[in-house]
Amino acid sequence: MSVDIEKALRKALRTGKVYLGSKRTIKALKKGEAKMVIIAMNCPKEIKEKIEKFNKSNVPVLVYNGTNMELGAMCGKPFSVAALAIIDPGESDILSEK
């Protein structure tokens, strides 16, 4: 069964705890808080490399099928989001998508 990423992410944003932005995502990975990372299709190479470097506990990294502007808009934000970290999925089943 495939989880609808957009729907699951919206639910996680509403009911759980999600850090938006590459700096907060990398910080969450360093601290071991992230349970999943989602990056935009056009996420800059250096951010992808940092995420790989700090992903010590092999947190699943999903590539969102859209640009950083589309990912930001999907999250209800008026700015681009290259990466985000799911800290607490809330009522979302997003973590079952690996």
Secondary structure, 3 states (H helix, E strand, C coil): CCCCHHHHHHHHHHHCEEEECHHHHHHHHHHCCCCEEEEECCCCHHHHHHHHHHCCCCCCEEEECCCHHHHHHHCCCCCCCCEEEEEECCCCCHHHCC
